[in-house]
Amino acid sequence: MKQGATVETDGTRFTVWSGAAAQVDVCLFDDSGNQSDRIALEPGEYGFRSAFVAGVGAGTRYGLRTDGDYDPARGRWFDPDKLLVDPYATRLDRPFRYDPALAARRGEGGDTAPLMPKAIVEPPLAEVPRRPPRWRDGGLIYELSVRAFTMRHPEVPSKKRGTLAALAEPAVIDHLTKLKVSAVELMPITAWIDERHLPPLGLSNAWGYNPVAFMALDPRLAPSGLAELAEVTARLHDAGIGVILDVVFNHTGESDEFGPTLSLRGLDARAYFRHRWEGDHWSLVNDTGTGNTLACDHPATQRLVLDSLRHFVRCAGVDGFRFDLAPILGRTEQGFDPGAKLMRKIVEDPVLGDRVLIAEPWDIGPDGYQLGRFPAPFLEWNDRYRDDVRRFWRGDSGGLGSLATRLAGSSDVFDGKSTRSVNFLAAHDGMTLADLTAYEHKHNEANGEQNRDGHNENISWNNGQEGASDDRAVLAARRRDVRALLATLFASRGAIMLTAGDEFGRTQRGNNNAYAQDNELTWLDWEGRDRKLEDYVAALSALRHKLSAFGETSFLSGDERPDGSADVRWLRPDGTEMTLADWETSDNRCMAMVLSGTTWGEGLAVLVNGSDERVLFHMPSVVAASVVGGGQELVATERGVEVPARSVAFHATEAPTMEKRT
């Protein structure tokens, strides 16, 4: 049965699911926000309730109310004073704003209608033509916060800054095209609410990972609703760029037992949220760290998730989804199940099955770390990659073998013959790429929690001085390390991800948990950006885009082919094959990864020098000019290539395959 508000001839049908409410009403509101009518929905089969309301058409504002048992200890929160947002609402008239009255117990807080956004009845939404996803294997995913990305962009009209519409501006598309972005990954854009502790601190949620309505875009980002996303997606598609939505189907902003009643809690909390029996009462399971966890093994929750995903594909043409805390999708009473029904339904769905699907493969619940266990075709954020690459460039000993494994696709993590890795060095959550080389410790004082929040171990280093510096040597070392990190990322097998602004040196001044900083700490500084670093990243991306070796997903194995060639050779600086002893030597920090069979008809040597000295690499058939040298002086002679300390260089080799050496 179709849920939500459906415009029909001469009126609108409202359909809602609740398996436990004694009564569900739809309430209509005039343009001034006054309740003008209240209609009881008639019970039907399987918990569905419905009513046709004559004379109601597109543009009408509405909300829901429920009544029944009020017993939070039994997971029952029915309270007719709480106006609820329809979970199938596709548009809201204003953003959510936290108020303590939203969390008041029944009979204590009064009518919440004046505090709540109202859903807007929309006419049938037009479906966009169905096309294959804009995506290429090994592509560059560009993670961005819609608001932070353009709030300070001088070439975006002021009225569009911070909105979805800004992403269609020529200056923005030119930047994405310059970087050869395969797909933008938009941090959550559906309507969210601030966590209750933020308003007293004068802070607000800047990231959107606290959703209430799964189908309705946040009015701050998309004042015109879904049409805005559809238009932006079309413009990005015209430029060859896909759109991936970061979606949060693991919890809602209704939080723990002290949180607000906004939607699912008031409709049927026991069905939509996981509960655990604790002696004499039911308590909310908190596998997310946010106070509640969606029950993705319940049919009602599965319907809501699938319908929400289909909504964005059919009506906006998006190319895929990144699932926040994705093990929740597969959690059952027995724990995480990689074959769980909801994940099977997503993969097998005729609308969703061909989309790009990306899992963040961990949550904080029991057995919550599931990297490598999601079913194909799910790609997975690979934090093993992030940590091993950081450790190598920080200077930790014994990391050369781990670095090679990550460059080759992380075969120790993923089963089969192909990698499903999304390789990344930094993301929205954690330090920026530039801050990794400038701060040894987190600096989250601005978050108002005495620097207690956020991870304590960031695998970061400061190059001799904590934070901002005017020491030329310190600054040069930081620039060198950032370029080495970036070169490593772009030389890796599998998809890669870059967070917006890391290509030009964005900083959050050491804040590694900037979710509550909707201000210039997180807004990208376009005028002050490091354009040389940006050009370097563009050159790396152009190289990666050009070479077929970086568009393949099979693991680099080094196995010899019938013709004597191999997909990769791992060589020492003297040009001989790496041995087991070389890999196990703790202070060995140099190697060459030589790829063959590229579209150039050449090989490519990726020369890694993690030592503190310039190193001569004796490479076969070296072409005199480097492809990308990290902006540092490189010396190529008949003997080989001199690679500066702590850097990565790329060099073409004349032969299509590399002769195996002993």
N, C-alpha and C positions, 0 to 999 in steps of 0.2 A: 504494500500500500504506500502511495506517495505521501510523504510527510511534509509538514510546513504549511505555508499559505499558497494555495493554487487558485489563480484567477480563472473563473468560469463565466459562462454567459449569465449576466445579470447579478453577479456576486462573486464571493470568494469562499472556497472550502478550506477550513483549518483542520489539520490532522496532527495529532500528537500521540506519542507512546508513553504510557506509564503502567507498570505492572502492579502497583501497590496503592496509588492514590484513590481515595474515595470519590473525589470530584476533581475535574479539571475544567477551568473556564478560560475563554479567550476574552480579553478586555481591549476595547477600542478606545483610542485617544484622539482628541481634536488637535489642531495645530498649536494650541496654547498649552498642551500637555495635560489637559483635564480628561479624566475618564468619562467617556460618553455612553458606553454600553458594556454589558457583561453578559456573555452567552455561555451556557453550559455545553460542553462537548459530550455527545452521546457515546456511551461505551459500546465497543464492537468486539470483534474476535481478537484474541491473542494480545490484549492490552492496548489496542489502538482505540482512540477516541476522536470523534470527528463531528463537525457541524458545518452546514452551508449557511452563510450569512448573506442574505439578499442585499443588494445595493452597495456592498463594499467592493471597492476596486483598487487598482494600483495607486500607491501613494498613501494609503491608510496606515496609520501607526497602530501597533498592537503589542500586547504582552500576554503572558499566561499567569494564572494563579491556580494553586492546588489546595486541597484540603484533605484531611485524613489524620492518622495518628501522628502525634508529635512526641517522639521518643528517640532522641539522638543515640541513646545506649543500644537501641535496636536498629540504628541506621535509618530512622524515619524522621524527616525534617519538614513535614507538610505544614505550611503556614500561609493562610490566605492573605496576610499582610505583605508578604514578599512577592513583588512583581518579578516574574521570571522571563528571561530571554528565551525565545523558541530556539532549540538547538539546530533547527533547520532554517533559521533566518538567514537570508542572503544579503541583507543590508540593514544597517543601524543608523539612527538619526544623529547620534553623537557618541563620543568615546565613553568608556567606563571611567568613573572616578570613585576611588575608595572613600567610604564613609563608615564609621563604626556602627551606624544604625543598620547597615546591610548585614551585620553579623549578630544582631540582637536576637535573643531568644523569643519564642512565640509569646505575643502579648506584651512585650517590653519595648519594642522599637518603633511601633507605628507603621503606617503605610510607606513602603519604600518606592512607590511609583515616581515621586518627584526626583528621586536620586538615580533612577535607572534609565539607560538608553531604551528606546522603543524600536522594535523591529518595524520595517517598512514593507508593506505588501508590494511586490514587484510583478510586472507582467511576465509572461513566459520568456525566459532568457534565450536569446538567439544562440545557437550552437555554431562554433567555428568549424571550417572544413578540417577534416582529420588528415593529418600528415605525419610521416615518421618523425621521431624526435630529432631535433637539431643537436647532434652529438657525434663525436668521433672518438674511437678508442684511443686512450692515451691523451685525451684532451685536457685543456686547462680550465678548471672550475674557478670562478672568481666569486668568493664569498663577500657579500656586502650587506650592510644595514641601510635600508632605503633612506631613512631619515638622516643618519650621520654622513652618508655618502655625498649629499649635495647641499647640505645646509650652508656651506661656505664656498660653494662653487661660483666663481665670478661670472661665468658664461651661462649660467642657468638663470632664467627670469626669477626675480625674488618671490613671486607668488607661487612658483612651482617648487622652490627649494624644500627639500625634505619630504617630497611626495613621490609616488610612483611615476607620475607624469614626467618628472625630471629625467627619468632614465631614457626617455625617447628623445631628449634634446641632442642636437648634432654634436655638441662638444663632448657629451658623455659617450655617445656611440663611437665617436672618433677615438676616444681614449681606449675603449674596449677593443676596437678593431686594431689599434696600434699594438696592443698586447697579444693579439690573436686569441682572445678569449673564446673558448668553445661554448661555455654556458655560464651565465650568472646564477649564483645561488643566493636567493633573497632570504635573509633572516626573517623570522615570522612576520607576516603582514595581516593576519587575521586579528580580530578585536581582542585586546588583552586589558588587564587591570593591574594597577600597582600592588605590590605586596604591602600588607598593612603597616609594616614598620617604616616604610619609606616616607610617606607624607609628613610625619612629625620631624623627620630629619631634613625636610626641604628637598627631598630627592624624588625621582620618578624612574620607573622602569624604562630603560632606553633600548632594550633588545627585543622585547615582545614574547619572551618565553614564559608567559603566564596567561594562557588563553582562556577565553570564556566562550566565544562563538567560533565554531570551526569553519563555517562557510562564509561569514560576513567579514569583509575587509575592515580594518580599523579606519574610521573616518578621518583620522589625522593623516593617514598615508594615502587614502583613496577617497576623497570627498565625493566623487561621482560613482563610487561603488565598483562592481566587477568590470564594467565597461572600460574603466581606466586600466586595469590589468590586461584585458584583452587587447587594447590598443597598444600598450607598451610591448606586450609579447609579439604582436604583429610587426612592430617597427624593429625590434631586435632580430626577429626571424629574417626580415629583409636584409639585415646586415650579416646573416649567417650565424647568429648567436642564439643559443637555446636559453630557456628559462626553467630553473629548478626552484621549487618552493621548499623552504625549511618548515616542516610541519611538526606540531607538538601534540601527539596523540598518546601522551603518557600521563598527563594530569590536567587539571583545570585550575584557574585562579581562585576557586572556592576553598582551597587550602585545607587546613586541618579542622578539628572540631570547633575551633574558635574563629574560623574564617567566615566569609560572607556567603549568603545563599542567593545565587544569581541565576542558575539555570538547572543543570543536571542534578544538583543536590536536592533542589526543591521538587523535581519531577519524580525521581526514584533513585535515591543515593545508593541503596543496597544493590541495585542492578548495575549502575554505571561505574561504581567505584569498588575496588577490592576491599574487603573487610576481613578481619581476623577475630575469632572468638577468644576472649581473654577472661576466663573465669565466670564472670556474671554479666558481660556486656560485649557488644561488637565494637571493635575499634578500626579506624581507617588504617590500611596498610600504607606504609610510606617508603616504597621502593624508589622514589624519585627525589627525596629530600625536600619536597615542596609541601608535604602534608597530606596528599592523597595520591592515589594511583588508579588510572582507568582500568576497568575490568575488561580487557580486550578479548577475553574468552566468552563474554556474554553476547548473545545474539543482538541485543539492542545496540550495544557499543560497536559491534562489528558492522552493523548496518550504517551507523552514523559515520564511522571512519570511511567505509567504502563509498558511501554516497558523497561525502565531502571531497574525496580524491577525484571521483568521476566528475563532479561539479566543476572543478578547476581545469580538467582536461577538456571536457566538452564545451564549456562556455568561455574559456580563456585560452585554450590551446597550449597549456604549459607542457613542458617536455619531460618533467620528472619531479621527484620528491626526495628530500633528505629527511629522514625520520630521527627526530631527537630522542635520545634514550631508548633506542629501538628494541632492546630486549623486552620491554613492556608489551610490545606487539605479540610476543610469543610466550608470555607468562601464563601458566595454569596453576592449579592448586599444587601441582607436583614440582613446579619450578619452570625454568625456561625450556621450551620445546622448539627446536629449529623447524620442525614440521607442523607447527601450530596452525590451526584452521585459518586464522585471519591472514597470516603470511601466504598460505597456499592460495587463498581467495584473491589476494592482490596479484600474485604472479600469474594466476590462471584467468584473471578477468579480461574480457575482450577489449575493454577500454583502457585498462591500466597495465596489462602484461608486457607491452612493448616500451613502456616509459623507462627512463633512467631512474633506478631505485638505489638509494644510498642509505646505509644504516650507520648510525652512531652506535657501535656495538657494546655499549656498557650502560648500566644504571647502578644505583648504590644498594640494591637489594641483595639477598642471598644468591650466590653464584651469578653475580651480575655482570661479570666480565666475559664477553662472548665473542671476542675478536676471532674471525675465521670460521665461525659456526653458522653464519647465516646462509640460507639457500641461494644458489644461483637463480637469477642474475643479479642479486643484490651486490652492489659495491659496498665497501666498508671503510670508514675512517680508520687509518692505521696509526695508532699512537706508538706502536713499536718502532715504526719508521721515524716518527717525530723524535722520540727519545734517543734512539741510537745515533741518528745524524747529529743531534745536538751534542751528545756526549763526545762524539769523535772530534767535532770542531771546538768543543770546550778544551780538549786536550787530554781527556781521560785515556788511560793506557789500555791496550788490548782491544781496540775497537775496529781494527781494519777489516776483519772478517765479517763482523756484523754490518759494517757499512756496505761491503760488497753484496751481502745478502739482500739488503734493502734496495740497493741500486738495481738488482736483478729481479725484483718483483716480490720478495718475501715469500719464497716457496716454503719456508718453515711455518708459515701462518696459514696459507690457503691450500686446500686440497685440489687435486686435479692437475691439469697441464697449463692452466692460465691463472694469472693474478686477477684478483678483484680488489686490489688495493687502491684507496685514495690516499696518496702520499701528501703529507703536509708538514710544515715546520712550525706554523703558528696559525691560530684560528681566533674567532671572536672571544673565546674563553681562554684567558691566559695572557701572557705578555705579547706585545707586538714583536715582529721580527727584529726591528732595530733595538728594542729594549732588551732583547736576549743578550746582546753584546755590550750593554751599557749599565745593566743593573744585576747585581748578584742576589739581591733580595727583593721581595715584593714591597710595594709602597702604596697601600690601600687606605691610607688615613682619610682620604676624601669620602670614603664610603660610610663613615660614621660608626664603624664597629671596632675602633682601636686597632686596626690592622690585623684583626683576628680572622677575617674572611679570606677566601682564596687559598690556593695551594701554596705551601711553604717551599716546596722543592720545584724549581722551574728549569733545572739544568741550564742555568744561565751564568754569565760571567760579565765582568765590567771592564776588562782590559786595563785595570790599574786604578780606576777612579769610579766611585759610585755616582751614577746619574750624569747630569749635564756637565760638560767639560769644555774648556777652551784650550786644552793642551793639544797641540798639533799631532804629537805622536800617538796619544790616546785616540784621537778622532780618526787618524789614518788606520790604526789597528782595527777600530770598529768597522770602518768602511770595508776593509779587506775581509773581515770575518763575515759580514753580511753578504758580500758578493760570493764568497766560498759556499755559504749555505744555499744561496739561490742557485748557483751553478749545479750543486749537488741535486737539488730538487728537480731541475729541468733535465737532468741526465738520467732520471729514474724511470724504470719500467712500470707501467700502470698509469692510471689517471693521476693528475697532480692538482693541488688546490692552493690558491694564493688568496689571502684576505686583503680586501681593498685597502690601499694605502701602503701596504708593505713593499710595494714596488717603488715607492719613492720616500721611504724612511719615516713613516708615521710613528709617533710616540704617544704613549699614555703615561709618561713620566713614571714608569715602573708599576703602574696599577695593573694587576693581573686579574681583576674581577670587576670590570668597569660597567657592569650591567645597569647600574643606577646613575650613570653619568651622562645625562642627556644635555650635553654642553660642549664647550670647545675642547674638552679633554678627549672626546671621542669623535667629534665632527672633524672630517678630513680637512687639512690645511692645504688647499690647492695652490695658493699663491706662494707658499713657503716650501713647496715640495722640492726634493732633490731630483732635478731633471736628468742629471748624468746617470744616477742610479736607475731612473725610469727607462732611459734609453738602453741601458745595459740589460734590463729585464726584457725589453722589447726584442733585443738582439738574441737573447737566449731563447725566447719563445719562437722567433722566426726560424732559428736553427732546428728547434724541436719539431716545429710544424712541417718543415721541409723534409726531414728524414723519416723514411718509412719505419726504421727500427724503433722509433718512439711512438708509433701508432699500432704496435703489436702488443698483445697481452700475454703471449706465451712467456714462461719464465726463461730468463737467460740461463742456459745450462752449461755452456762450454763443451757440450758433447760433440764429438767429431762426426761430420756428415760423410756420406759415401764418397764425396769428391775431395775429402780431406779438409774441408773448411769447417768452421764452427761459428755459431752466432755471436760468441764473445770469447776473447782471450784475456786472461788476467796476467799482466806482465810486471816484472820488477823494473825499476828505472834503467837497469842495464840491458833491458830488452828480452831477458829470458823469462820463461814461465815461472809464475809464483809456485812455490812448493808448500807442502803442509807446514814445514818449519817456518817459512816466511809468514804464513797466516797466523801462526801461534806465537810469534815473537812479539812480546807486549809493547816494545818501543818502535815497532815498524809502523810508519805512518805514511808510506808512499806506495802508490800502485798506478798502473794504467789499465783502464777498461777499454779494450779495443773491440768495437762493434763492426760487423761486416754485413754485406748484403743490403746496403742502403739504396735509395732511388738514385743517388748520384753515380752509382757504379763505383763507389769508393768505400773505404772504411772510415770510421771515425774513432779517434783515440781521445778518451777522456782522461786527462792526466791529473791525478790527485796528489797534492803535496801538503800533507798535514803537519810537516815538520817546521821548525823555526829557522831553517836555512834554505837558500836557493838550491834546487836540485836539477841536475841534468838528466833528462830522459832520453835514452838511446832508442828512438822509435824507428821502425822500418819505413822506408819510402815517405819520409816526412816532407810535406809541402811547406815551403818557406814561410808562408803567411798564416797566421793563426786565424781561426774562424771567430772565436770569442776568447779573449784573454783576460777578462776580468778587469780591464782598465789599467792593468799593471804592465810594466815593460817585460816583454818576452823576447828571448833571443833564440832564433832558430838557425842552426848550422847543419852542415853535412853530418855531423856527429849526432845531432838530436836537438832537443828543445830544453832550454833552461826555464824552469817554472819557479816563480818567486815563492817565498815562504808562505805557508798557510793560504793556499789558493788552488783553484781548479782551472785548467786550461783545456780547450778543445782544439784538436788539430785533425785535419783531413789526412788520410793516407792514400797513396795512389793505387794500391792493389785492392781489388774487390774483396779478397779474403786474406787473412794473415797466415803465413806459413808457420806451422807449429815448430817451436824451438825446443831444444833440450839443453 
